[in-house]
Amino acid sequence: MSRSRPLTGFAPIPAGWFVMGSAAGQPDEAPVHRVWVDAFELAVDPVTRAEAAAGARGRMPPRVALGASPLFTVGRY
């Protein structure tokens, strides 16, 4: 699959603590707690569902509709 424009790269996200959870949300969101996240890079460009499926080499679950809409979440399959 070809893209209509080239990828611009990745943005570095530094390691650090962040607060996760909710005291006012669903029961499975509690408790509010601090979590350490190692440094990582985040793609600057959005990825479409079709591009993700092509990169996943058939590992996408069948319930994921392909197309030009953005891929909002990524899970482990």
GIWOUR-V394256 format. One record per helix or strand of 3 or more residues. SS is the DSSP state (2 for helix, 1 for strand). FROM is the first residue (numbers start at 0). LEN is the number of residues. If there is no record, write none. Layout:
ss: <SS;SS>
from: <FROM;FROM>
len: <LEN;LEN>
This chain:
ss: <1;1;2;1;1;2>
from: <9;15;26;32;39;48>
len: <4;5;3;5;4;8>
